[in-house]
Amino acid sequence: MIARIAEQRFSGPRMVLIATLAMGLTAPGQTASVSVFIDPIIADLGLGRTAVSTAYMIGTLAGALALPRVGRAVDRHGVRRVMAVVVIAFGAACAGLSLAQDLLGLTLGFIGVRMLGQGALGLCAATLVSRWYARRRGRVVSLQIAVGGGVIALSPVPLERIIAAADWRTAMLVEAAVVVCLLLPPTLLWARDRPADLGQFVDGDPANGRGSSAERGATRAEAMRRPFFWVLVSVFATAGFFNAAVGFHLIALLGERGLSSAEAAANFLPQAIAGTAATLLVGAVLDRAGPRPVIAFAMLAFATAFVWGTLAEPGWSAAGFGVLFGGCGNALRAIENGLTPQLFGTAHLGALRGVVSGVTITCSAFAPLLYALCHSWTGSFSLVLRLSALVPLAVMVAALTVPLPPAPSEQGSRLTG
């Protein structure tokens, strides 16, 4: 029997492809894509920038509040079923946003795309991969984040062209059609929650004894009582908060350092390249190194990036800031995605990811506003950047001192698939 199962082609790579596609198609709910719609929406609806920004913040916060329930639904009903529902609802939310005629409609639309895109669909994508791999989890999760993140980063280009050729409502409808048509069929036809659903083994290796439908790991309540779980939450929240804060104000921030608007905008390129490279590197390292040194090194580098931002000058100095900041921001996401299942198991991974994502998205909602307030009080971003460096340093200390949780085999209870 084992020999026959071993002869089957391992379906893990197929799950990686589906999850990577899902990660990339969270784009309509991500800030990078939404940003190209803001000015057309302001012009079309006659709303102020502050009102639109507030609607976006409300949408982000509402989406964050729903994520713990989405995570529990993933654990209860499986990734495949939940992701199919999310894809349909996400497409409907994009279509609904295209019909917005006033501030209320816009706010409701933002709630839908943020909750279902950035939140629920991203959670499903990360959970699907983690349950198919253990020994190579770091590498495959990092590959998923790198490729999916690249799709998100590139999405503003075609969207801007569609908006220029037609209007923002048409572009939003195109996004709705792309999400449903490209993602729903593979989700229903090929996605599976666990290797046991196909009689296969985690990592495709029968010798590792992981082929049963039983999983172990901490429940959400158990994990939340473990101090190191909050270290991982802090890792992801730090990345989310500062990526949102610095990314939102990057043009003005680098403008203070003498860069033109075009030079500051071009800084996104080294950030994207470094982010992809760092994500792939972290994936390889996570499969070999312990969690403490990986987190500590990444946090120290992130703190250095903030200090560098106060000293950057046009040319290689500014590019170096972009490389360090972009590389660290993406690396921290890969670290959390790889370490959460490694340290707390996969039995209740959806619920755990719901907590992590909910906290992170909540933090990112307030980040641009807090940076803006600090800038208005001091007239510069230098002070807030120096203060920001203290946050990753604090997380670094916690990662080095907080006790690690017991092995996942000693946590929680079994789940049968």
One Martini backbone bead per residue (centre of mass of N, CA, C, O) as a GRO file, in nm:
protein
  417
    1MET     BB    1   0.060   0.061  -0.023
    2ILE     BB    2   0.298   0.255   0.014
    3ALA     BB    3   0.415   0.213  -0.266
    4ARG     BB    4   0.171   0.323  -0.420
    5ILE     BB    5   0.175   0.605  -0.298
    6ALA     BB    6   0.470   0.677  -0.377
    7GLU     BB    7   0.402   0.673  -0.692
    8GLN     BB    8   0.267   0.916  -0.658
    9ARG     BB    9   0.224   1.230  -0.735
   10PHE     BB   10   0.306   1.502  -0.583
   11SER     BB   11   0.077   1.781  -0.495
   12GLY     BB   12   0.231   2.026  -0.376
   13PRO     BB   13   0.305   2.205  -0.625
   14ARG     BB   14   0.007   2.264  -0.692
   15MET     BB   15  -0.050   2.419  -0.429
   16VAL     BB   16   0.156   2.639  -0.477
   17LEU     BB   17   0.029   2.753  -0.733
   18ILE     BB   18  -0.245   2.826  -0.611
   19ALA     BB   19  -0.138   3.001  -0.374
   20THR     BB   20   0.018   3.204  -0.551
   21LEU     BB   21  -0.223   3.302  -0.710
   22ALA     BB   22  -0.381   3.398  -0.464
   23MET     BB   23  -0.176   3.604  -0.366
   24GLY     BB   24  -0.175   3.780  -0.625
   25LEU     BB   25  -0.512   3.812  -0.614
   26THR     BB   26  -0.506   4.024  -0.369
   27ALA     BB   27  -0.455   4.301  -0.508
   28PRO     BB   28  -0.740   4.454  -0.491
   29GLY     BB   29  -0.674   4.468  -0.154
   30GLN     BB   30  -0.420   4.632  -0.203
   31THR     BB   31  -0.254   4.925  -0.183
   32ALA     BB   32  -0.107   4.928  -0.455
   33SER     BB   33  -0.377   4.910  -0.623
   34VAL     BB   34  -0.561   5.122  -0.486
   35SER     BB   35  -0.389   5.382  -0.539
   36VAL     BB   36  -0.483   5.420  -0.851
   37PHE     BB   37  -0.793   5.498  -0.758
   38ILE     BB   38  -0.807   5.756  -0.584
   39ASP     BB   39  -0.813   5.998  -0.780
   40PRO     BB   40  -1.057   5.905  -0.954
   41ILE     BB   41  -1.254   5.894  -0.715
   42ILE     BB   42  -1.237   6.187  -0.628
   43ALA     BB   43  -1.331   6.304  -0.903
   44ASP     BB   44  -1.604   6.144  -0.931
   45LEU     BB   45  -1.729   6.191  -0.620
   46GLY     BB   46  -1.628   6.457  -0.471
   47LEU     BB   47  -1.401   6.389  -0.268
   48GLY     BB   48  -1.191   6.389  -0.017
   49ARG     BB   49  -0.895   6.264   0.087
   50THR     BB   50  -0.970   6.222   0.382
   51ALA     BB   51  -1.231   6.062   0.335
   52VAL     BB   52  -1.103   5.829   0.176
   53SER     BB   53  -0.895   5.749   0.392
   54THR     BB   54  -1.104   5.682   0.609
   55ALA     BB   55  -1.251   5.461   0.453
   56TYR     BB   56  -1.000   5.279   0.432
   57MET     BB   57  -0.953   5.242   0.735
   58ILE     BB   58  -1.224   5.113   0.798
   59GLY     BB   59  -1.191   4.873   0.608
   60THR     BB   60  -0.938   4.757   0.744
   61LEU     BB   61  -1.051   4.715   1.031
   62ALA     BB   62  -1.291   4.536   0.957
   63GLY     BB   63  -1.120   4.312   0.831
   64ALA     BB   64  -0.955   4.241   1.087
   65LEU     BB   65  -1.198   4.147   1.269
   66ALA     BB   66  -1.270   3.891   1.074
   67LEU     BB   67  -1.020   3.691   1.070
   68PRO     BB   68  -1.058   3.491   1.307
   69ARG     BB   69  -1.312   3.360   1.177
   70VAL     BB   70  -1.177   3.265   0.921
   71GLY     BB   71  -0.971   3.079   1.056
   72ARG     BB   72  -1.179   2.888   1.186
   73ALA     BB   73  -1.312   2.802   0.918
   74VAL     BB   74  -1.065   2.664   0.799
   75ASP     BB   75  -1.043   2.445   1.022
   76ARG     BB   76  -1.340   2.333   0.990
   77HIS     BB   77  -1.377   2.331   0.644
   78GLY     BB   78  -1.139   2.424   0.489
   79VAL     BB   79  -0.969   2.575   0.239
   80ARG     BB   80  -1.130   2.512  -0.016
   81ARG     BB   81  -1.410   2.613   0.070
   82VAL     BB   82  -1.335   2.894   0.172
   83MET     BB   83  -1.192   2.998  -0.085
   84ALA     BB   84  -1.433   2.981  -0.274
   85VAL     BB   85  -1.607   3.184  -0.120
   86VAL     BB   86  -1.405   3.418  -0.123
   87VAL     BB   87  -1.379   3.455  -0.427
   88ILE     BB   88  -1.672   3.527  -0.482
   89ALA     BB   89  -1.690   3.763  -0.277
   90PHE     BB   90  -1.456   3.929  -0.393
   91GLY     BB   91  -1.577   3.978  -0.671
   92ALA     BB   92  -1.833   4.118  -0.558
   93ALA     BB   93  -1.682   4.351  -0.416
   94CYS     BB   94  -1.556   4.476  -0.666
   95ALA     BB   95  -1.824   4.526  -0.809
   96GLY     BB   96  -1.948   4.701  -0.583
   97LEU     BB   97  -1.731   4.928  -0.587
   98SER     BB   98  -1.798   5.019  -0.886
   99LEU     BB   99  -2.096   5.141  -0.769
  100ALA     BB  100  -2.009   5.377  -0.622
  101GLN     BB  101  -2.163   5.713  -0.514
  102ASP     BB  102  -2.048   5.731  -0.217
  103LEU     BB  103  -1.913   5.712   0.092
  104LEU     BB  104  -2.062   5.460   0.184
  105GLY     BB  105  -2.005   5.279  -0.062
  106LEU     BB  106  -1.699   5.300  -0.039
  107THR     BB  107  -1.668   5.179   0.244
  108LEU     BB  108  -1.797   4.905   0.180
  109GLY     BB  109  -1.598   4.831  -0.042
  110PHE     BB  110  -1.342   4.837   0.133
  111ILE     BB  111  -1.425   4.620   0.327
  112GLY     BB  112  -1.442   4.392   0.120
  113VAL     BB  113  -1.150   4.399  -0.013
  114ARG     BB  114  -0.988   4.383   0.252
  115MET     BB  115  -1.110   4.132   0.388
  116LEU     BB  116  -1.095   3.932   0.127
  117GLY     BB  117  -0.811   3.994   0.021
  118GLN     BB  118  -0.585   4.067   0.226
  119GLY     BB  119  -0.704   3.861   0.427
  120ALA     BB  120  -0.857   3.585   0.351
  121LEU     BB  121  -0.694   3.497   0.098
  122GLY     BB  122  -0.413   3.510   0.228
  123LEU     BB  123  -0.471   3.300   0.447
  124CYS     BB  124  -0.537   3.061   0.263
  125ALA     BB  125  -0.269   3.048   0.109
  126ALA     BB  126  -0.079   2.996   0.353
  127THR     BB  127  -0.222   2.739   0.466
  128LEU     BB  128  -0.203   2.542   0.230
  129VAL     BB  129   0.108   2.508   0.218
  130SER     BB  130   0.176   2.431   0.521
  131ARG     BB  131   0.021   2.136   0.498
  132TRP     BB  132   0.238   2.009   0.271
  133TYR     BB  133   0.483   2.117   0.447
  134ALA     BB  134   0.803   2.093   0.638
  135ARG     BB  135   1.105   2.067   0.544
  136ARG     BB  136   1.023   2.288   0.289
  137ARG     BB  137   0.854   2.535   0.387
  138GLY     BB  138   1.032   2.787   0.368
  139ARG     BB  139   1.074   2.779   0.058
  140VAL     BB  140   0.776   2.773  -0.045
  141VAL     BB  141   0.672   3.022   0.103
  142SER     BB  142   0.877   3.221  -0.018
  143LEU     BB  143   0.799   3.177  -0.310
  144GLN     BB  144   0.508   3.269  -0.281
  145ILE     BB  145   0.569   3.558  -0.180
  146ALA     BB  146   0.750   3.651  -0.412
  147VAL     BB  147   0.553   3.608  -0.650
  148GLY     BB  148   0.296   3.735  -0.534
  149GLY     BB  149   0.431   4.010  -0.473
  150GLY     BB  150   0.503   4.073  -0.768
  151VAL     BB  151   0.215   4.092  -0.871
  152ILE     BB  152   0.130   4.323  -0.687
  153ALA     BB  153   0.354   4.529  -0.775
  154LEU     BB  154   0.254   4.520  -1.092
  155SER     BB  155  -0.058   4.593  -1.100
  156PRO     BB  156  -0.066   4.910  -1.147
  157VAL     BB  157   0.000   4.918  -1.448
  158PRO     BB  158  -0.258   4.796  -1.587
  159LEU     BB  159  -0.463   4.963  -1.426
  160GLU     BB  160  -0.380   5.243  -1.530
  161ARG     BB  161  -0.448   5.178  -1.830
  162ILE     BB  162  -0.747   5.118  -1.794
  163ILE     BB  163  -0.825   5.389  -1.672
  164ALA     BB  164  -0.726   5.560  -1.914
  165ALA     BB  165  -0.913   5.409  -2.131
  166ALA     BB  166  -1.154   5.440  -1.925
  167ASP     BB  167  -1.213   5.351  -1.594
  168TRP     BB  168  -1.234   5.263  -1.264
  169ARG     BB  169  -1.480   5.075  -1.290
  170THR     BB  170  -1.370   4.889  -1.508
  171ALA     BB  171  -1.118   4.796  -1.356
  172MET     BB  172  -1.276   4.661  -1.124
  173LEU     BB  173  -1.426   4.454  -1.303
  174VAL     BB  174  -1.174   4.316  -1.408
  175GLU     BB  175  -1.079   4.214  -1.135
  176ALA     BB  176  -1.322   4.039  -1.073
  177ALA     BB  177  -1.292   3.848  -1.320
  178VAL     BB  178  -1.004   3.748  -1.266
  179VAL     BB  179  -1.042   3.620  -0.991
  180VAL     BB  180  -1.266   3.414  -1.066
  181CYS     BB  181  -1.153   3.282  -1.333
  182LEU     BB  182  -0.857   3.199  -1.219
  183LEU     BB  183  -0.935   3.071  -0.916
  184LEU     BB  184  -1.190   2.891  -0.893
  185PRO     BB  185  -1.128   2.635  -1.058
  186PRO     BB  186  -0.865   2.533  -0.904
  187THR     BB  187  -0.998   2.520  -0.629
  188LEU     BB  188  -1.221   2.304  -0.699
  189LEU     BB  189  -1.040   2.085  -0.863
  190TRP     BB  190  -0.731   2.082  -0.695
  191ALA     BB  191  -0.770   2.153  -0.420
  192ARG     BB  192  -0.626   2.056  -0.096
  193ASP     BB  193  -0.590   2.043   0.241
  194ARG     BB  194  -0.445   1.752   0.245
  195PRO     BB  195  -0.260   1.478   0.177
  196ALA     BB  196  -0.471   1.267   0.289
  197ASP     BB  197  -0.693   1.325   0.067
  198LEU     BB  198  -0.473   1.158  -0.142
  199GLY     BB  199  -0.280   0.956   0.014
  200GLN     BB  200  -0.054   1.138   0.126
  201PHE     BB  201   0.249   1.316   0.206
  202VAL     BB  202   0.441   1.506   0.366
  203ASP     BB  203   0.670   1.597   0.120
  204GLY     BB  204   0.628   1.305  -0.023
  205ASP     BB  205   0.717   1.120   0.244
  206PRO     BB  206   0.663   0.813   0.391
  207ALA     BB  207   0.914   0.798   0.598
  208ASN     BB  208   0.804   1.040   0.800
  209GLY     BB  209   0.509   0.971   0.916
  210ARG     BB  210   0.283   1.195   0.769
  211GLY     BB  211   0.021   1.039   0.626
  212SER     BB  212  -0.185   1.106   0.809
  213SER     BB  213  -0.475   1.291   0.931
  214ALA     BB  214  -0.303   1.377   1.159
  215GLU     BB  215  -0.274   1.659   1.380
  216ARG     BB  216  -0.057   1.897   1.536
  217GLY     BB  217  -0.124   2.157   1.782
  218ALA     BB  218  -0.202   2.456   1.874
  219THR     BB  219  -0.425   2.633   1.992
  220ARG     BB  220  -0.520   2.945   2.018
  221ALA     BB  221  -0.516   2.959   2.328
  222GLU     BB  222  -0.240   2.828   2.367
  223ALA     BB  223  -0.069   3.022   2.196
  224MET     BB  224  -0.154   3.290   2.357
  225ARG     BB  225   0.017   3.172   2.615
  226ARG     BB  226   0.266   3.206   2.435
  227PRO     BB  227   0.515   3.433   2.409
  228PHE     BB  228   0.628   3.356   2.116
  229PHE     BB  229   0.377   3.423   1.957
  230TRP     BB  230   0.410   3.737   2.002
  231VAL     BB  231   0.667   3.755   1.847
  232LEU     BB  232   0.546   3.676   1.571
  233VAL     BB  233   0.339   3.899   1.565
  234SER     BB  234   0.553   4.128   1.578
  235VAL     BB  235   0.694   4.066   1.316
  236PHE     BB  236   0.448   4.112   1.126
  237ALA     BB  237   0.357   4.392   1.237
  238THR     BB  238   0.616   4.543   1.173
  239ALA     BB  239   0.603   4.508   0.872
  240GLY     BB  240   0.318   4.627   0.823
  241PHE     BB  241   0.351   4.906   0.948
  242PHE     BB  242   0.618   5.010   0.795
  243ASN     BB  243   0.530   4.961   0.507
  244ALA     BB  244   0.292   5.158   0.523
  245ALA     BB  245   0.431   5.415   0.628
  246VAL     BB  246   0.671   5.444   0.427
  247GLY     BB  247   0.522   5.394   0.159
  248PHE     BB  248   0.318   5.635   0.182
  249HIS     BB  249   0.585   5.853   0.246
  250LEU     BB  250   0.832   5.824   0.050
  251ILE     BB  251   0.845   6.081  -0.119
  252ALA     BB  252   0.873   6.278   0.122
  253LEU     BB  253   1.105   6.143   0.272
  254LEU     BB  254   1.315   6.163   0.030
  255GLY     BB  255   1.279   6.466  -0.022
  256GLU     BB  256   1.438   6.552   0.235
  257ARG     BB  257   1.710   6.411   0.096
  258GLY     BB  258   1.699   6.536  -0.223
  259LEU     BB  259   1.480   6.399  -0.382
  260SER     BB  260   1.296   6.348  -0.629
  261SER     BB  261   1.004   6.219  -0.722
  262ALA     BB  262   1.126   6.020  -0.927
  263GLU     BB  263   1.350   5.907  -0.741
  264ALA     BB  264   1.162   5.810  -0.515
  265ALA     BB  265   0.986   5.618  -0.686
  266ALA     BB  266   1.234   5.438  -0.781
  267ASN     BB  267   1.278   5.299  -0.492
  268PHE     BB  268   1.083   5.057  -0.539
  269LEU     BB  269   1.269   4.874  -0.702
  270PRO     BB  270   1.487   4.787  -0.492
  271GLN     BB  271   1.276   4.682  -0.297
  272ALA     BB  272   1.160   4.454  -0.475
  273ILE     BB  273   1.421   4.299  -0.533
  274ALA     BB  274   1.512   4.257  -0.238
  275GLY     BB  275   1.254   4.119  -0.139
  276THR     BB  276   1.276   3.867  -0.314
  277ALA     BB  277   1.558   3.773  -0.229
  278ALA     BB  278   1.506   3.760   0.081
  279THR     BB  279   1.278   3.554   0.078
  280LEU     BB  280   1.441   3.318  -0.046
  281LEU     BB  281   1.664   3.314   0.169
  282VAL     BB  282   1.491   3.264   0.419
  283GLY     BB  283   1.375   2.994   0.334
  284ALA     BB  284   1.649   2.842   0.348
  285VAL     BB  285   1.721   2.914   0.645
  286LEU     BB  286   1.470   2.803   0.803
  287ASP     BB  287   1.546   2.493   0.733
  288ARG     BB  288   1.827   2.526   0.934
  289ALA     BB  289   1.750   2.740   1.142
  290GLY     BB  290   1.678   2.905   1.405
  291PRO     BB  291   1.464   3.154   1.517
  292ARG     BB  292   1.640   3.359   1.670
  293PRO     BB  293   1.864   3.453   1.460
  294VAL     BB  294   1.673   3.534   1.232
  295ILE     BB  295   1.515   3.754   1.378
  296ALA     BB  296   1.749   3.924   1.488
  297PHE     BB  297   1.882   4.000   1.220
  298ALA     BB  298   1.635   4.131   1.084
  299MET     BB  299   1.587   4.350   1.303
  300LEU     BB  300   1.861   4.489   1.290
  301ALA     BB  301   1.837   4.568   0.991
  302PHE     BB  302   1.578   4.735   1.021
  303ALA     BB  303   1.692   4.947   1.213
  304THR     BB  304   1.911   5.043   1.013
  305ALA     BB  305   1.717   5.151   0.796
  306PHE     BB  306   1.606   5.391   0.958
  307VAL     BB  307   1.872   5.538   0.996
  308TRP     BB  308   1.939   5.558   0.695
  309GLY     BB  309   1.689   5.741   0.625
  310THR     BB  310   1.831   6.000   0.774
  311LEU     BB  311   2.104   5.983   0.556
  312ALA     BB  312   2.012   5.985   0.285
  313GLU     BB  313   2.112   6.012  -0.061
  314PRO     BB  314   2.156   6.067  -0.362
  315GLY     BB  315   2.175   5.752  -0.500
  316TRP     BB  316   2.326   5.491  -0.346
  317SER     BB  317   2.211   5.555  -0.068
  318ALA     BB  318   1.908   5.533  -0.140
  319ALA     BB  319   1.928   5.248  -0.259
  320GLY     BB  320   2.024   5.114   0.004
  321PHE     BB  321   1.772   5.171   0.161
  322GLY     BB  322   1.581   5.011  -0.025
  323VAL     BB  323   1.715   4.737   0.008
  324LEU     BB  324   1.693   4.711   0.319
  325PHE     BB  325   1.393   4.766   0.358
  326GLY     BB  326   1.273   4.564   0.152
  327GLY     BB  327   1.413   4.307   0.255
  328CYS     BB  328   1.305   4.312   0.548
  329GLY     BB  329   0.999   4.328   0.506
  330ASN     BB  330   0.981   4.049   0.355
  331ALA     BB  331   1.133   3.868   0.555
  332LEU     BB  332   0.932   3.889   0.791
  333ARG     BB  333   0.699   3.746   0.651
  334ALA     BB  334   0.849   3.477   0.601
  335ILE     BB  335   0.908   3.409   0.892
  336GLU     BB  336   0.620   3.381   0.996
  337ASN     BB  337   0.514   3.173   0.784
  338GLY     BB  338   0.731   2.953   0.876
  339LEU     BB  339   0.716   2.949   1.205
  340THR     BB  340   0.429   2.894   1.295
  341PRO     BB  341   0.409   2.590   1.203
  342GLN     BB  342   0.678   2.498   1.332
  343LEU     BB  343   0.594   2.584   1.645
  344PHE     BB  344   0.245   2.524   1.629
  345GLY     BB  345   0.150   2.393   1.391
  346THR     BB  346  -0.154   2.277   1.182
  347ALA     BB  347  -0.428   2.221   1.327
  348HIS     BB  348  -0.472   2.565   1.390
  349LEU     BB  349  -0.368   2.768   1.166
  350GLY     BB  350  -0.603   2.952   1.091
  351ALA     BB  351  -0.644   3.079   1.372
  352LEU     BB  352  -0.358   3.191   1.400
  353ARG     BB  353  -0.361   3.365   1.140
  354GLY     BB  354  -0.595   3.544   1.226
  355VAL     BB  355  -0.443   3.689   1.450
  356VAL     BB  356  -0.197   3.790   1.300
  357SER     BB  357  -0.350   3.945   1.072
  358GLY     BB  358  -0.528   4.123   1.246
  359VAL     BB  359  -0.303   4.282   1.388
  360THR     BB  360  -0.152   4.380   1.136
  361ILE     BB  361  -0.383   4.536   0.995
  362THR     BB  362  -0.439   4.727   1.224
  363CYS     BB  363  -0.163   4.862   1.225
  364SER     BB  364  -0.161   4.954   0.919
  365ALA     BB  365  -0.402   5.155   0.941
  366PHE     BB  366  -0.234   5.371   1.135
  367ALA     BB  367   0.049   5.437   1.020
  368PRO     BB  368   0.024   5.687   0.829
  369LEU     BB  369  -0.102   5.874   1.043
  370LEU     BB  370   0.131   5.874   1.252
  371TYR     BB  371   0.345   5.987   1.061
  372ALA     BB  372   0.195   6.248   0.993
  373LEU     BB  373   0.182   6.362   1.281
  374CYS     BB  374   0.487   6.372   1.331
  375HIS     BB  375   0.545   6.562   1.095
  376SER     BB  376   0.364   6.800   1.192
  377TRP     BB  377   0.522   6.844   1.466
  378THR     BB  378   0.838   6.849   1.332
  379GLY     BB  379   0.880   6.873   1.000
  380SER     BB  380   0.977   6.562   1.005
  381PHE     BB  381   1.106   6.215   0.969
  382SER     BB  382   1.352   6.167   1.158
  383LEU     BB  383   1.234   6.104   1.439
  384VAL     BB  384   1.043   5.867   1.361
  385LEU     BB  385   1.271   5.688   1.254
  386ARG     BB  386   1.433   5.661   1.514
  387LEU     BB  387   1.199   5.545   1.682
  388SER     BB  388   1.146   5.297   1.499
  389ALA     BB  389   1.412   5.139   1.569
  390LEU     BB  390   1.309   5.035   1.852
  391VAL     BB  391   1.115   4.811   1.770
  392PRO     BB  392   1.303   4.588   1.645
  393LEU     BB  393   1.485   4.577   1.896
  394ALA     BB  394   1.270   4.468   2.090
  395VAL     BB  395   1.210   4.209   1.926
  396MET     BB  396   1.494   4.096   1.938
  397VAL     BB  397   1.507   4.058   2.244
  398ALA     BB  398   1.265   3.870   2.262
  399ALA     BB  399   1.375   3.643   2.071
  400LEU     BB  400   1.632   3.587   2.273
  401THR     BB  401   1.448   3.541   2.562
  402VAL     BB  402   1.206   3.397   2.491
  403PRO     BB  403   1.051   3.116   2.525
  404LEU     BB  404   1.008   2.835   2.373
  405PRO     BB  405   0.809   2.619   2.250
  406PRO     BB  406   0.697   2.333   2.223
  407ALA     BB  407   0.651   2.087   2.042
  408PRO     BB  408   0.385   2.017   1.840
  409SER     BB  409   0.354   1.714   1.953
  410GLU     BB  410   0.289   1.856   2.256
  411GLN     BB  411   0.043   1.993   2.125
  412GLY     BB  412  -0.258   1.960   2.157
  413SER     BB  413  -0.468   1.805   1.918
  414ARG     BB  414  -0.633   1.609   1.716
  415LEU     BB  415  -0.697   1.582   1.366
  416THR     BB  416  -0.945   1.479   1.136
  417GLY     BB  417  -0.992   1.457   0.777
   0.00000   0.00000   0.00000
